[in-house]
Structure formats: C-alpha cells, structure tokens
Amino acid sequence: MSFIIYPAIDIRGGKCVRLFQGDYAQETVYADSPLEMAKRWVEQGAAWVHLVDLDGAKEGKPANAELIKEIARSISVPVQVGGGIRTEEQIADYLEAGVARVIVGTAAIEDEPFTQRILQAYGDKIAIGLDCRNGLVATRGWLTTTDVQATELAKRLVSYGAETFIYTDIARDGTLTGPNVEEISALALATGKSVIASGGVSNLDDLLILSAHYAEGVSGAIVGKALYTDAFTLEEALSRMEERGTNAG
C-alpha cells in the first residue's frame, strides 16, 4: 500500500472545470476534453484518476455517465467516480463499465439502509463521500448542509462495512488554502479506515504533511486546482513523495 495522489477531473457540461468552494456560479473551465485530461494525468504518472460528475451531483442522477465510462475504458489506471449516484442500478452500471470505485455521498446520509445494502454487496468498490462544513455533512451537490456530524456518521457506516472515506472540507475546496489535516486525521483515527483527503491542497508541503499521517489511515489526497494552476506538477509531487520515502502512487 502507498499514499496515493488522485488528480481530479470535475466534469460539467462535458468539460473539465473547477468550482470555488463548490459554488456553481464560480466556475473555471480548464479543458474541453476530460478524456484528454485523464490521459495527460496517466502520462504524468497517476496511479488513479478521480472523476466527479458535477451536473449529476446537482441534478441527483448521473449526467455525464457515458463520458465517464469512456474515460474508464480508455485509460490504463483505475478511476473512482462520484456525483449524483443514488441507486444500486447506477452503481452497477459504472462498475460493469470498468469504474474501479464508486463514491456515494448524499444517499449515504439520506438513506442508510440503502448504504448498508450496497456496502454488503460491493464492499471496497464503494467509497463514502463526506463533504463537510464545520464538521457537518453537506448533501445534494453541497447545496444542503445537514446537522449530521461526519465522524458519528462514519462510525455507523463502518459497522455496515465501509472501508474508504473521502473527506472534503467545502470551505477549502478550490481555495488553495491548505487541507484540514486535523479533521482528516481525526476521522481516520476514529474509524480505523482509509480516508482520502480532498480540498485545499495548494503546494507540495501540504501533500507531505498529509502523507505523514499515512500510518493513521490517511491513504491519499485528491488534488485539483493546484495542478490546474501549475502550483506544482504531478511529476514533481510524485518525485517529492519518493524522496520522502512515502511510496506515493
């Protein structure tokens, strides 16, 4: 096992974009072809690619599924996918198309019996997306904030079979202000499971700080805006991790 850097491709209207703090009104388009962007990350050494269907997250059902499945079929590394996935049929469709891991967010909070069923059926092919504001879980494309504490929800989901969590601090997403290391590490320690950090990574030091918590269960980091704005390259990140002895993937 190794600390994995996941280049992020957020898809809206068929294009590769980034939002600021999850705000659909604050969008920057970085590429017209998410597929070509995925190929670029693989060429630079990515061991995984992280895909988000932003339209799907907002609409509550996959909206860019065919494009996502094309990416999964076209590149040589596994992909994980999130955004609007709320039925078992949608999960099965993605997995059958070659997606390695499906991220369930809103449904995990709003329908725990459903989440229990899919965790029992698909095991580690399911990741639970915990998108949080001040430790409280947000749903429906980050448009609604619940009164559910992320750590308490995660503990319940572990009892159902959850193995992987993706923790996003919405206030830091797309801001380049640094990840919320304290909450990410605390979630990993509280659950005893793998936690992938998302949101706020701005420089190589942020990745090194996160990877220092690998033994606690912080297994990787999703990186978006920092790569797209050339704060550092994926090759530089992988090289630094190797120098540090973190065995980054």
Long-range contacts (C-beta under 8 A, 24 or more apart in sequence): 1-219, 2-246, 2-247, 2-248, 2-249, 3-210, 3-211, 3-214, 3-218, 3-219, 3-220, 3-221, 3-241, 3-246, 3-247, 3-248, 3-249, 4-47, 4-48, 4-196, 4-219, 4-220, 4-221, 4-248, 4-249, 5-46, 5-47, 5-207, 5-220, 5-221, 5-223, 5-234, 5-237, 5-238, 5-241, 5-248, 5-249, 6-46, 6-48, 6-49, 6-50, 6-80, 6-196, 6-220, 6-221, 6-222, 6-223, 7-41, 7-46, 7-49, 7-50, 7-223, 7-224, 7-227, 7-234, 8-50, 8-51, 8-52, 8-198, 8-222, 8-223, 8-224, 8-227, 9-34, 9-37, 9-38, 9-41, 9-49, 9-50, 9-51, 9-52, 9-71, 10-52, 10-54, 10-224, 11-51, 11-52, 11-53, 11-54, 11-55, 11-64, 11-67, 11-68, 11-83, 12-54, 12-55, 13-55, 14-64, 14-67, 17-54, 18-174, 18-224, 18-225, 18-228, 19-54, 19-173, 19-174, 20-173, 20-174, 20-175, 21-170, 21-171, 21-172, 21-173, 21-174, 21-175, 22-131, 22-138, 22-141, 22-142, 22-170, 22-173, 22-174, 24-54, 24-58, 24-141, 26-174, 28-228, 30-228, 34-67, 34-71, 35-67, 35-70, 35-71, 35-74, 38-71, 38-74, 38-75, 38-79, 39-74, 39-75, 41-234, 42-75, 42-76, 42-77, 44-233, 44-234, 44-235, 45-234, 45-235, 45-238, 46-77, 46-234, 47-77, 47-249, 48-77, 48-78, 48-79, 48-80, 48-100, 48-220, 48-249, 49-75, 49-77, 49-78, 49-79, 49-80, 50-79, 50-80, 50-222, 51-79, 51-80, 51-81, 51-82, 51-83, 52-81, 52-82, 52-83, 53-81, 53-82, 53-83, 53-84, 54-83, 54-141, 55-83, 55-84, 56-83, 56-84, 56-85, 57-82, 57-83, 57-84, 57-105, 57-106, 57-140, 57-141, 57-142, 58-84, 58-140, 58-141, 58-143, 59-84, 60-84, 60-86, 60-106, 60-140, 61-86, 61-90, 62-90, 62-94, 65-90, 65-93, 65-94, 68-94, 68-99, 69-93, 69-94, 69-97, 69-98, 69-99, 72-97, 72-98, 72-99, 72-100, 73-97, 73-98, 80-127, 82-127, 82-129, 82-166, 83-141, 84-141, 86-111, 88-114, 88-117, 88-118, 88-121, 91-118, 91-122, 91-126, 95-122, 95-125, 100-125, 101-125, 101-126, 101-127, 101-164, 102-126, 102-127, 103-127, 103-128, 103-129, 103-166, 104-128, 104-129, 105-129, 105-130, 105-131, 105-139, 106-139, 106-140, 108-153, 108-157, 109-137, 109-139, 109-146, 109-148, 109-153, 110-139, 112-156, 112-157, 112-160, 115-157, 115-160, 115-162, 116-160, 116-161, 119-157, 119-160, 119-161, 119-162, 120-160, 120-161, 123-161, 123-163, 124-163, 124-164, 126-162, 126-164, 127-164, 127-165, 127-166, 127-196, 128-154, 128-157, 128-162, 128-164, 128-165, 128-166, 129-165, 129-166, 129-168, 130-154, 130-165, 130-166, 130-167, 130-168, 130-187, 131-168, 131-170, 132-167, 132-168, 132-169, 132-170, 132-183, 133-170, 133-171, 134-171, 135-183, 138-170, 142-170, 150-183, 150-187, 151-186, 151-187, 151-190, 151-191, 154-187, 154-190, 154-191, 154-193, 155-190, 155-191, 158-191, 158-192, 158-193, 162-191, 162-193, 163-193, 163-194, 164-193, 164-194, 164-195, 164-196, 164-219, 165-191, 165-193, 165-194, 165-195, 165-196, 166-195, 166-196, 166-198, 166-222, 167-195, 167-196, 167-197, 167-198, 168-198, 168-199, 168-222, 169-198, 169-199, 169-200, 170-199, 172-199, 172-200, 173-198, 173-199, 173-200, 174-199, 174-224, 174-225, 175-199, 175-200, 175-225, 176-200, 176-201, 176-202, 176-225, 176-226, 176-229, 176-231, 177-202, 178-202, 178-206, 179-206, 179-209, 179-210, 179-221, 181-209, 181-210, 181-213, 184-210, 184-213, 184-218, 185-213, 185-216, 185-218, 188-213, 188-216, 188-217, 188-218, 189-216, 189-217, 191-217, 192-217, 193-217, 194-219, 195-219, 196-220, 196-221, 196-222, 197-221, 197-222, 198-222, 201-226, 202-226, 202-231, 203-231, 203-232, 204-232, 204-236, 204-237, 204-240, 207-237, 207-240, 207-241, 208-240, 208-241, 208-244, 208-246, 211-241, 211-244, 211-246, 211-248, 214-246, 220-249
